[in-house]
Amino acid sequence: MSGGSCSHTHADRDPWWRVGGKLGVDLGEIYGVTRVSITNRGDAVPERINGGQIRIGNSLENNGNNNELAEAVVSITPGETKTFQFKPINGRYVNIIIPRRKEYLTLCEVLVFAGNDKLTEKQPKSQTWGFARDWYYQRTPVLAEIR
């Protein structure tokens, strides 16, 4: 992997990851999220992220995966960081899901921004990985609390 390691789920149907909620780091309040940056793995199988979705909102229905679609992840170059920018979406939960297929969801770093503020995680043990009975944590994604 380029410059570090990544975290991933098992090969599950509709794998997802979330900032916020009882198992994840709760943003504590609603923010107008304006962009999300995702760093892809730099070694083998970087295409795993293709077809992913960024969803933002306040509902935990379907684990938050029914919240508003902010952006679709068509592809991210291996080892690169891609920033998805959109009009503000109010929410306290940010999900990344790969819908409609059995896949490993691999994330090397995730940055969440509200306006010009970066939301950062301080407790990586609180991440939520969808449908993972075990998840592999090796590097802290940056998420979830106003800095």
URGI-V370695 format. One line per field, one symbol per residue. phi: phi as a letter, one per 40 degrees, with the letter a starting at -180 (. if undefined). psi: psi as a letter, one per 20 degrees, with the letter a starting at -180 (. if undefined). burial: 1 if it has 24 or more other ideal C-beta (glycine too) atoms within 12 Angstrom, else 0. A space follows every 50 residues. Layout:
BEGIN
phi->???
psi->???
burial->???
END
This chain:
BEGIN
phi->.cgibbbacccbcfcaabchgccbcccgacbccbabbbcccbbcfccdcd gcbbbbibcbdfggcccdccacccabddgcbbbbbacdbcabbbbbbbcg acaccbbcabbbbbgccccbcbbccccbbcfccbbbbbacccagadc
psi->qojarrqqarnrplqrqqprrhhrppihrpqnpiqppppqqicqliihip jrqpppaiqjplkiijrpogqqogqpppirpppoqrqpppripoqpqoqk qprpopphqpppqocjpppqpinhijqpppjphqqophpoqoqjpp.
burial->00000111100101111111100111100011111111111000010111 01111111010011101101101001010011010000101111111110 00111111111111000111100101111111001010111111100
END
